[in-house]
Amino acid sequence: MKQLSQFCAPLILLVLLSCQSAQNNFQNDIIEGPTPWSDTEFNYNEDQFTFAIISDLNGGEREGIFSVAVEQTNLFNPVFVLSVGDLIDGGTEDLVQLGKEWESFDQRASKLNAPFFHLGGNHDLTNVVMRDFWHERYGPTYYHFRYKNVLFLMLDSENYEDKRMQEIYLARAKALEILDGDHPENYPKSEYFSMEERRTGEISDAQNEYFEKAIDANPDVDWTFVLMHKPVWLRKSGKNLSRIEAALANRKHTIINGHVHAYKYEERNKHDYIMLGTTGGSQNPNNPGAFDHITLVTMKKDQEPSWVNLKMAGILDKTGKIPLGGDSLQFEPVRK
């Protein structure tokens, strides 16, 4: 009994100190009677954290938007920032040009006050040369990490065999020549336009196996976020998201992608599938989901994610203006 008492005493002291510390966060001089506040149970949990996501800034980057987004993101102090790809214009085998484009992007991203997690899109991983360049600069094109009790799966939707990747690259180059030529109306007749990879990308067996192992190795997480550039989950003919979806079937998770440049929410199998809009990329004025935004996600233990999309046009600093002179920029297309 004495041993039990000796064990419990420090534990009780620790609990009391924790309670006292929590109470000391809020101090007032009203000793008795009614109070002008509704409660003293504050919306705080030491397991809580907020991260941000930025979407496509390429596929026709609009100058100045991403730099403004960086400053706006800093206003919210997220613990880290994720991306869904298309970070540079790319589409070249010129190593000097690739170096310039990545230096330009990383220089702007370095102004974030939080770690930034790269993820490749079709503009970043257009050909074998670009994929090799990525490996040299950033390491793997797909990876996972865990922060507190949340698992993040960062997928590579341009995960083709070298030969197929080069075929897609050459077909894309021909299609772009048509778009830039005298008869852009012929673009839908191009080989590239009809390729399933153009719309949905592809995941290799090796990548599927990698993420199945990552999921299996983290059975105790509260939530899993799956990020990719192209919506691989829409691919019909194999090498899609079905294996990863099956591995996550009985777990709480959210699927996130970019590429389409227009925001869209969909529920599939009782899980959220979210296509992000843009953070500087080209926009289709005929699509109501076309707008520049920053996504903030807050995680609390034993609760669903708190998800908020903030249109860049409405994120103002303490002066009441958009940072970096962003009031002169256009964050949504002019709709007819």
VEXPAPA-500315 format. One record per residue: x, y, z of N, C-alpha, C in turn; residue in three letters. Coordinates in steps of 0.2 Angstrom, whole numbers, padded with zeros to 4 digits, always signed. Layout:
REM residues N
XYZXYZXYZALA/...
REM end
This chain:
REM residues 336
+0004-0006+0000+0000+0000+0000+0004+0006+0000MET/+0010+0006+0004+0014+0012+0004+0017+0013-0003LYS/+0019+0007-0006+0022+0008-0013+0017+0011-0018GLN/+0011+0009-0017+0006+0012-0022+0005+0019-0020LEU/+0005+0021-0014+0005+0028-0012+0010+0032-0015SER/+0016+0029-0015+0022+0033-0017+0022+0034-0025GLN/+0019+0029-0028+0018+0029-0035+0013+0034-0037PHE/+0007+0035-0034+0002+0039-0035+0003+0046-0034CYS/+0007+0048-0029+0008+0055-0027+0011+0059-0032ALA/+0017+0057-0036+0019+0061-0041+0014+0061-0047PRO/+0010+0056-0048+0005+0057-0054+0000+0062-0052LEU/-0002+0062-0046-0007+0067-0044-0005+0074-0044ILE/+0002+0075-0042+0005+0081-0042+0005+0084-0050LEU/+0007+0079-0054+0008+0081-0061+0001+0083-0064LEU/-0004+0080-0062-0011+0082-0065-0013+0088-0062VAL/-0012+0090-0056-0013+0096-0053-0009+0102-0056LEU/-0003+0100-0057+0001+0106-0060-0001+0107-0067LEU/-0004+0102-0071-0006+0103-0078-0012+0107-0078SER/-0017+0106-0073-0023+0109-0072-0022+0117-0070CYS/-0017+0118-0066-0015+0124-0064-0012+0128-0070GLN/-0008+0125-0074-0005+0128-0079-0010+0130-0084SER/-0015+0126-0085-0021+0128-0090-0025+0134-0088ALA/-0026+0134-0081-0030+0139-0078-0026+0146-0079GLN/-0019+0145-0078-0015+0151-0078-0015+0155-0085ASN/-0017+0151-0090-0018+0154-0097-0023+0160-0097ASN/-0028+0159-0093-0033+0164-0092-0034+0167-0085PHE/-0033+0173-0085-0033+0177-0079-0038+0183-0079GLN/-0041+0184-0073-0046+0189-0073-0047+0192-0066ASN/-0050+0197-0065-0051+0200-0058-0058+0199-0055ASP/-0062+0195-0058-0069+0195-0056-0069+0188-0051ILE/-0070+0190-0045-0069+0185-0040-0076+0180-0039ILE/-0081+0184-0039-0088+0180-0038-0093+0183-0042GLU/-0099+0180-0043-0104+0183-0047-0104+0181-0054GLY/-0109+0183-0058-0109+0182-0065-0103+0185-0069PRO/-0101+0182-0075-0096+0184-0079-0098+0186-0086THR/-0094+0191-0089-0096+0193-0096-0094+0188-0101PRO/-0091+0182-0099-0089+0177-0104-0093+0171-0103TRP/-0094+0167-0109-0099+0161-0109-0096+0155-0105SER/-0089+0154-0106-0086+0148-0103-0078+0149-0102ASP/-0075+0145-0099-0068+0145-0098-0065+0139-0101THR/-0069+0135-0104-0066+0129-0108-0064+0131-0115GLU/-0058+0133-0116-0055+0136-0122-0054+0131-0127PHE/-0055+0133-0133-0054+0129-0139-0046+0128-0141ASN/-0043+0124-0136-0036+0123-0137-0035+0116-0135TYR/-0030+0113-0138-0028+0106-0137-0021+0105-0139ASN/-0016+0103-0135-0009+0102-0137-0008+0098-0143GLU/-0013+0093-0144-0012+0089-0150-0015+0092-0156ASP/-0017+0098-0156-0020+0102-0162-0014+0105-0166GLN/-0015+0105-0172-0011+0108-0177-0014+0110-0183PHE/-0012+0115-0187-0014+0117-0193-0009+0117-0198THR/-0011+0115-0204-0006+0115-0210-0010+0118-0216PHE/-0006+0120-0221-0009+0124-0227-0007+0119-0233ALA/-0011+0121-0238-0010+0117-0245-0011+0123-0250ILE/-0006+0123-0255-0007+0127-0260-0008+0123-0267ILE/-0011+0125-0271-0013+0122-0277-0008+0124-0283SER/-0011+0122-0289-0007+0123-0296-0005+0131-0297ASP/+0001+0132-0298+0003+0139-0300+0005+0139-0307LEU/+0005+0133-0310+0008+0133-0317+0002+0130-0322ASN/+0004+0129-0328+0000+0128-0333-0003+0135-0335GLY/+0002+0140-0336+0000+0146-0337+0000+0151-0331GLY/+0006+0151-0328+0007+0155-0321+0005+0162-0323GLU/+0001+0165-0318+0000+0172-0318+0005+0176-0313ARG/+0009+0180-0316+0014+0183-0312+0012+0187-0305GLU/+0015+0185-0300+0014+0189-0294+0009+0185-0289GLY/+0005+0180-0291+0000+0177-0287+0003+0173-0282ILE/+0008+0169-0284+0011+0164-0279+0015+0168-0273PHE/+0018+0173-0275+0022+0177-0270+0017+0180-0265SER/+0011+0182-0267+0006+0185-0263+0004+0179-0258VAL/+0003+0173-0261+0000+0168-0257+0005+0166-0252ALA/+0011+0166-0253+0016+0165-0248+0015+0170-0242VAL/+0015+0176-0244+0014+0181-0238+0008+0180-0234GLU/+0002+0178-0238-0004+0177-0235-0004+0171-0230GLN/-0001+0166-0233+0000+0159-0229+0004+0161-0222THR/+0009+0165-0223+0012+0166-0217+0008+0170-0211ASN/+0003+0173-0213-0002+0177-0209-0005+0172-0204LEU/-0006+0165-0206-0009+0160-0202-0005+0156-0198PHE/+0002+0156-0199+0007+0152-0196+0005+0145-0196ASN/+0005+0142-0201+0004+0134-0201+0010+0131-0199PRO/+0010+0125-0197+0016+0121-0195+0020+0119-0201VAL/+0016+0118-0207+0020+0116-0213+0015+0117-0219PHE/+0018+0117-0225+0014+0119-0231+0015+0113-0236VAL/+0009+0111-0238+0009+0105-0243+0008+0108-0250LEU/+0009+0104-0255+0007+0106-0262+0005+0100-0266SER/+0001+0102-0272-0001+0096-0276+0002+0097-0283VAL/+0007+0100-0284+0011+0100-0290+0010+0105-0295GLY/+0013+0105-0301+0014+0110-0306+0016+0117-0303ASP/+0023+0116-0300+0026+0121-0297+0030+0125-0302LEU/+0032+0122-0308+0036+0126-0313+0033+0125-0320ILE/+0035+0129-0325+0032+0128-0331+0035+0121-0334ASP/+0041+0120-0334+0044+0113-0336+0043+0112-0343GLY/+0042+0105-0345+0041+0103-0352+0047+0104-0356GLY/+0053+0103-0353+0059+0104-0357+0064+0099-0354THR/+0069+0098-0359+0075+0094-0357+0081+0098-0356GLU/+0081+0104-0356+0086+0109-0355+0088+0110-0348ASP/+0093+0107-0345+0095+0107-0338+0096+0114-0336LEU/+0099+0118-0340+0100+0125-0338+0093+0129-0336VAL/+0089+0128-0341+0082+0131-0340+0078+0128-0334GLN/+0079+0121-0333+0076+0118-0327+0079+0121-0321LEU/+0085+0122-0320+0089+0125-0315+0086+0132-0313GLY/+0085+0136-0318+0082+0143-0317+0075+0143-0315LYS/+0071+0138-0317+0064+0138-0315+0063+0135-0308GLU/+0067+0130-0306+0067+0128-0299+0070+0133-0294TRP/+0075+0136-0296+0078+0141-0292+0073+0147-0291GLU/+0069+0149-0296+0064+0154-0295+0059+0152-0291SER/+0056+0146-0291+0051+0143-0287+0054+0143-0280PHE/+0059+0140-0279+0062+0139-0272+0063+0145-0268ASP/+0066+0150-0272+0067+0157-0269+0061+0160-0267GLN/+0055+0159-0270+0049+0162-0268+0046+0158-0262ARG/+0047+0151-0263+0044+0147-0257+0048+0147-0251ALA/+0054+0149-0252+0059+0150-0246+0056+0155-0241SER/+0052+0160-0243+0049+0165-0239+0044+0163-0234LYS/+0042+0157-0235+0037+0154-0231+0040+0153-0224LEU/+0036+0154-0219+0039+0154-0212+0037+0146-0209ASN/+0037+0142-0214+0036+0135-0212+0039+0130-0217ALA/+0040+0124-0215+0043+0119-0220+0038+0118-0226PRO/+0041+0118-0232+0037+0117-0238+0038+0110-0241PHE/+0033+0106-0242+0034+0099-0245+0032+0099-0253PHE/+0037+0098-0257+0037+0097-0264+0033+0091-0266HIS/+0029+0092-0271+0025+0087-0274+0025+0088-0282LEU/+0027+0083-0286+0027+0084-0293+0021+0084-0297GLY/+0020+0088-0302+0014+0087-0306+0017+0086-0313GLY/+0012+0086-0318+0014+0085-0325+0019+0090-0328ASN/+0019+0096-0325+0023+0101-0327+0030+0101-0324HIS/+0031+0097-0319+0037+0096-0315+0040+0090-0317ASP/+0036+0085-0319+0039+0078-0321+0037+0076-0328LEU/+0039+0081-0333+0036+0080-0340+0040+0074-0344THR/+0046+0073-0342+0050+0068-0346+0055+0065-0341ASN/+0059+0061-0344+0064+0057-0340+0069+0061-0337VAL/+0071+0066-0341+0077+0071-0339+0074+0075-0333VAL/+0068+0077-0333+0065+0081-0328+0064+0077-0321MET/+0063+0070-0322+0062+0066-0317+0069+0065-0313ARG/+0074+0064-0318+0081+0063-0315+0083+0070-0311ASP/+0081+0075-0314+0083+0082-0311+0080+0082-0304PHE/+0073+0080-0304+0070+0080-0297+0073+0076-0292TRP/+0075+0070-0294+0079+0065-0290+0085+0068-0287HIS/+0089+0072-0291+0095+0075-0289+0094+0081-0284GLU/+0088+0084-0285+0087+0090-0281+0083+0089-0275ARG/+0077+0084-0276+0073+0084-0270+0072+0076-0268TYR/+0075+0072-0271+0075+0065-0269+0069+0061-0272GLY/+0065+0057-0268+0060+0053-0271+0054+0057-0274PRO/+0051+0055-0279+0045+0058-0282+0039+0056-0278THR/+0039+0051-0274+0033+0049-0270+0036+0047-0263TYR/+0032+0049-0257+0035+0048-0251+0029+0048-0246TYR/+0031+0047-0240+0025+0048-0234+0029+0051-0228HIS/+0025+0054-0224+0028+0056-0217+0022+0056-0212PHE/+0023+0056-0206+0019+0056-0201+0020+0062-0196ARG/+0015+0066-0195+0016+0072-0190+0011+0071-0185TYR/+0013+0070-0179+0009+0068-0173+0005+0062-0175LYS/-0001+0062-0175-0005+0056-0176-0009+0056-0183ASN/-0006+0059-0187-0009+0060-0194-0004+0058-0199VAL/-0006+0054-0204-0002+0051-0209-0003+0055-0216LEU/+0003+0056-0219+0002+0060-0226+0005+0056-0231PHE/+0002+0054-0236+0004+0050-0242+0005+0055-0248LEU/+0011+0056-0250+0012+0061-0256+0014+0057-0262MET/+0009+0056-0267+0009+0052-0272+0012+0055-0279LEU/+0015+0051-0283+0017+0054-0289+0013+0051-0295ASP/+0009+0056-0298+0004+0054-0303+0007+0053-0310SER/+0013+0055-0310+0017+0054-0317+0022+0048-0317GLU/+0019+0043-0314+0024+0037-0312+0024+0032-0318ASN/+0026+0034-0324+0026+0030-0329+0033+0027-0330TYR/+0033+0021-0334+0040+0018-0336+0043+0023-0341GLU/+0050+0023-0341+0054+0028-0345+0051+0029-0352ASP/+0050+0023-0355+0048+0023-0362+0041+0026-0363LYS/+0036+0025-0359+0030+0028-0360+0030+0035-0358ARG/+0034+0037-0353+0035+0044-0351+0037+0048-0357MET/+0042+0045-0361+0045+0049-0367+0040+0049-0372GLN/+0036+0044-0373+0030+0044-0378+0025+0050-0377GLU/+0023+0050-0370+0019+0055-0368+0022+0062-0369ILE/+0028+0063-0368+0031+0069-0368+0031+0072-0376TYR/+0033+0067-0380+0033+0069-0387+0026+0071-0390LEU/+0021+0067-0388+0015+0068-0390+0012+0075-0387ALA/+0014+0076-0381+0012+0083-0378+0016+0089-0382ARG/+0022+0088-0384+0025+0093-0388+0022+0094-0395ALA/+0020+0089-0398+0016+0090-0404+0009+0094-0403LYS/+0006+0092-0398+0000+0095-0396+0000+0102-0395ALA/+0006+0104-0391+0007+0111-0390+0008+0115-0396LEU/+0012+0112-0401+0013+0115-0407+0006+0117-0411GLU/+0002+0112-0410-0005+0114-0413-0008+0119-0410ILE/-0008+0120-0403-0011+0125-0399-0008+0132-0401LEU/-0002+0132-0402+0002+0138-0403+0002+0140-0411ASP/-0001+0135-0415-0001+0136-0422-0007+0140-0425GLY/-0008+0139-0431-0014+0143-0435-0020+0140-0434ASP/-0020+0133-0431-0027+0130-0431-0027+0127-0424HIS/-0028+0130-0418-0028+0127-0412-0034+0123-0411PRO/-0039+0124-0415-0045+0121-0415-0044+0113-0416GLU/-0039+0111-0419-0037+0104-0420-0034+0101-0414ASN/-0033+0104-0409-0030+0101-0403-0034+0095-0400TYR/-0040+0095-0400-0044+0089-0398-0043+0083-0402PRO/-0040+0084-0408-0039+0078-0413-0032+0075-0412LYS/-0028+0079-0408-0021+0076-0406-0021+0070-0403SER/-0015+0066-0403-0014+0060-0400-0014+0061-0392GLU/-0011+0067-0390-0010+0068-0383-0017+0069-0380TYR/-0021+0073-0383-0028+0074-0380-0032+0068-0378PHE/-0031+0063-0382-0035+0057-0381-0032+0052-0376SER/-0026+0054-0374-0022+0049-0369-0025+0050-0362MET/-0026+0044-0359-0029+0044-0352-0024+0047-0347GLU/-0018+0046-0349-0013+0049-0344-0013+0056-0344GLU/-0015+0060-0349-0016+0067-0349-0021+0069-0344ARG/-0026+0065-0343-0032+0067-0338-0030+0065-0331ARG/-0028+0059-0330-0028+0055-0324-0021+0053-0321THR/-0016+0053-0325-0010+0051-0323-0010+0043-0322GLY/-0005+0041-0318-0004+0034-0317+0000+0032-0311GLU/-0001+0027-0308+0003+0024-0302+0006+0017-0303ILE/+0012+0017-0303+0015+0010-0304+0014+0005-0298SER/+0015-0001-0300+0014-0007-0295+0019-0005-0289ASP/+0025-0003-0291+0030-0002-0285+0028+0004-0281ALA/+0025+0009-0283+0022+0014-0279+0016+0012-0275GLN/+0012+0008-0278+0006+0005-0274+0009+0001-0268ASN/+0014-0003-0269+0017-0007-0264+0020-0003-0259GLU/+0023+0002-0261+0026+0007-0256+0021+0010-0251TYR/+0016+0012-0254+0011+0015-0249+0006+0010-0245PHE/+0005+0004-0248+0002-0001-0244+0006-0003-0238GLU/+0013-0003-0239+0017-0004-0233+0017+0001-0228LYS/+0017+0008-0231+0017+0013-0226+0010+0014-0222ALA/+0005+0012-0226-0002+0012-0222-0002+0006-0217ILE/+0001+0000-0219+0001-0005-0214+0006-0004-0208ASP/+0011+0000-0209+0016+0002-0204+0013+0007-0199ALA/+0007+0010-0201+0005+0016-0196-0003+0014-0195ASN/-0004+0009-0191-0011+0007-0190-0015+0011-0185PRO/-0011+0015-0181-0014+0019-0176-0015+0026-0177ASP/-0015+0029-0183-0016+0036-0184-0023+0037-0184VAL/-0024+0044-0182-0031+0046-0182-0034+0048-0189ASP/-0030+0050-0193-0032+0052-0200-0026+0051-0205TRP/-0028+0050-0211-0023+0050-0217-0025+0054-0222THR/-0021+0058-0225-0022+0063-0231-0018+0060-0236PHE/-0021+0059-0242-0018+0057-0248-0018+0063-0253VAL/-0012+0065-0255-0011+0070-0260-0008+0068-0266LEU/-0010+0071-0272-0008+0069-0278-0009+0075-0283MET/-0006+0075-0289-0007+0080-0294-0013+0079-0298HIS/-0013+0074-0302-0019+0072-0306-0023+0067-0302LYS/-0030+0067-0304-0035+0063-0300-0034+0056-0303PRO/-0029+0053-0300-0028+0046-0302-0034+0041-0300VAL/-0038+0043-0295-0044+0040-0293-0049+0039-0299TRP/-0049+0044-0304-0053+0043-0310-0051+0039-0315LEU/-0045+0036-0315-0042+0032-0320-0046+0025-0320ARG/-0048+0023-0326-0052+0017-0327-0048+0011-0328LYS/-0043+0012-0332-0039+0005-0334-0033+0004-0330SER/-0034+0002-0324-0029+0000-0320-0024+0005-0318GLY/-0019+0003-0314-0013+0008-0312-0017+0015-0309LYS/-0022+0014-0305-0026+0019-0303-0025+0019-0295ASN/-0030+0022-0292-0029+0023-0284-0032+0017-0280LEU/-0035+0012-0284-0039+0007-0281-0036+0003-0275SER/-0029+0002-0276-0026-0002-0271-0025+0002-0265ARG/-0023+0008-0265-0022+0012-0260-0029+0014-0256ILE/-0034+0015-0260-0041+0016-0258-0043+0009-0254GLU/-0042+0003-0256-0043-0003-0253-0040-0003-0246ALA/-0033-0001-0246-0029-0001-0240-0032+0003-0235ALA/-0035+0009-0237-0038+0014-0232-0045+0013-0231LEU/-0048+0008-0234-0056+0008-0234-0059+0008-0227ALA/-0056+0006-0222-0058+0006-0215-0055+0011-0211ASN/-0052+0016-0214-0048+0021-0210-0051+0028-0212ARG/-0051+0033-0208-0053+0039-0209-0047+0043-0214LYS/-0050+0045-0219-0045+0048-0224-0048+0053-0229HIS/-0044+0057-0232-0046+0062-0237-0042+0062-0243THR/-0044+0062-0249-0041+0062-0255-0041+0069-0258ILE/-0035+0071-0260-0034+0078-0262-0030+0078-0269ILE/-0032+0082-0274-0028+0083-0280-0029+0090-0283ASN/-0025+0091-0288-0025+0097-0291-0027+0096-0299GLY/-0023+0099-0303-0022+0098-0310-0028+0101-0314HIS/-0034+0101-0312-0040+0103-0315-0041+0110-0315VAL/-0038+0114-0311-0038+0121-0310-0045+0124-0308HIS/-0049+0120-0305-0056+0122-0303-0058+0118-0297ALA/-0060+0121-0292-0062+0118-0285-0068+0113-0286TYR/-0068+0107-0283-0074+0103-0284-0073+0098-0278LYS/-0079+0097-0274-0079+0093-0269-0084+0087-0271TYR/-0082+0081-0269-0086+0075-0270-0085+0070-0264GLU/-0091+0067-0263-0090+0061-0258-0091+0055-0261GLU/-0086+0050-0260-0086+0044-0263-0084+0039-0257ARG/-0089+0034-0257-0088+0028-0252-0087+0031-0245ASN/-0091+0037-0244-0091+0040-0237-0085+0044-0235LYS/-0081+0045-0240-0074+0049-0239-0074+0055-0244HIS/-0071+0060-0242-0070+0066-0245-0065+0066-0251ASP/-0067+0068-0257-0062+0068-0263-0062+0076-0265TYR/-0057+0079-0264-0057+0086-0265-0052+0088-0271ILE/-0054+0091-0276-0050+0094-0281-0049+0102-0279MET/-0043+0104-0279-0041+0111-0277-0042+0115-0283LEU/-0042+0122-0282-0042+0127-0288-0035+0128-0290GLY/-0034+0135-0290-0027+0137-0291-0024+0141-0286THR/-0017+0142-0286-0014+0147-0282-0009+0150-0287THR/-0012+0153-0293-0008+0156-0298-0008+0153-0305GLY/-0011+0148-0306-0011+0144-0312-0017+0147-0316GLY/-0017+0145-0323-0022+0148-0327-0029+0146-0325SER/-0034+0150-0327-0041+0149-0325-0046+0149-0331GLN/-0051+0145-0330-0056+0145-0336-0062+0149-0333ASN/-0064+0154-0337-0069+0159-0334-0076+0156-0334PRO/-0077+0150-0338-0083+0147-0338-0084+0142-0333ASN/-0079+0141-0328-0080+0136-0323-0080+0140-0316ASN/-0086+0139-0313-0087+0142-0306-0082+0141-0301PRO/-0079+0135-0302-0074+0133-0297-0067+0136-0298GLY/-0066+0140-0303-0060+0143-0304-0058+0149-0300ALA/-0054+0149-0295-0052+0154-0291-0045+0152-0288PHE/-0042+0158-0286-0036+0157-0282-0037+0156-0275ASP/-0034+0151-0271-0036+0150-0264-0030+0147-0261HIS/-0030+0147-0254-0026+0144-0249-0030+0140-0245ILE/-0028+0133-0244-0032+0129-0240-0029+0128-0233THR/-0033+0129-0228-0030+0128-0221-0034+0122-0218LEU/-0030+0117-0215-0033+0111-0212-0031+0111-0205VAL/-0035+0111-0200-0034+0110-0193-0036+0103-0190THR/-0031+0100-0187-0032+0093-0184-0032+0094-0177MET/-0038+0091-0174-0038+0090-0167-0039+0082-0165LYS/-0036+0080-0160-0037+0073-0158-0044+0071-0157LYS/-0046+0066-0160-0053+0063-0160-0058+0067-0163ASP/-0056+0071-0168-0061+0075-0172-0059+0075-0179GLN/-0064+0076-0183-0063+0077-0190-0059+0083-0192GLU/-0056+0083-0198-0052+0089-0200-0057+0095-0200PRO/-0054+0101-0198-0058+0107-0199-0055+0110-0206SER/-0058+0110-0211-0056+0112-0218-0059+0119-0220TRP/-0054+0124-0222-0057+0130-0224-0053+0132-0230VAL/-0056+0134-0235-0053+0137-0241-0054+0145-0241ASN/-0048+0148-0241-0048+0155-0241-0047+0158-0248LEU/-0051+0161-0251-0050+0165-0257-0045+0170-0256LYS/-0040+0170-0260-0034+0175-0259-0037+0182-0260MET/-0042+0184-0263-0044+0191-0264-0047+0193-0257ALA/-0048+0189-0252-0051+0191-0246-0046+0190-0240GLY/-0040+0189-0241-0035+0188-0236-0031+0194-0235ILE/-0033+0198-0230-0030+0205-0230-0025+0205-0224LEU/-0020+0209-0224-0015+0210-0218-0018+0215-0213ASP/-0014+0217-0209-0016+0222-0203-0018+0229-0206LYS/-0015+0230-0212-0017+0237-0215-0024+0237-0219THR/-0027+0231-0219-0033+0230-0223-0032+0229-0230GLY/-0026+0227-0232-0024+0227-0239-0021+0220-0241LYS/-0022+0217-0247-0018+0211-0249-0011+0212-0249ILE/-0007+0208-0246+0000+0209-0245+0004+0210-0252PRO/+0010+0213-0252+0014+0214-0258+0010+0217-0264LEU/+0006+0222-0262+0002+0226-0267-0002+0221-0271GLY/-0005+0216-0268-0009+0211-0272-0016+0214-0274GLY/-0018+0220-0271-0024+0223-0273-0025+0224-0280ASP/-0019+0225-0284-0019+0226-0291-0020+0220-0295SER/-0019+0214-0292-0020+0207-0295-0027+0205-0296LEU/-0028+0200-0300-0034+0197-0301-0034+0190-0299GLN/-0038+0188-0294-0038+0181-0292-0044+0177-0294PHE/-0048+0179-0298-0053+0175-0301-0054+0178-0308GLU/-0056+0173-0313-0057+0176-0320-0063+0180-0321PRO/-0063+0184-0326-0068+0188-0327-0074+0184-0331VAL/-0079+0183-0328-0084+0179-0330-0089+0182-0335ARG/-0091+0179-0340-0095+0182-0345-0103+0181-0343LYS/
REM end
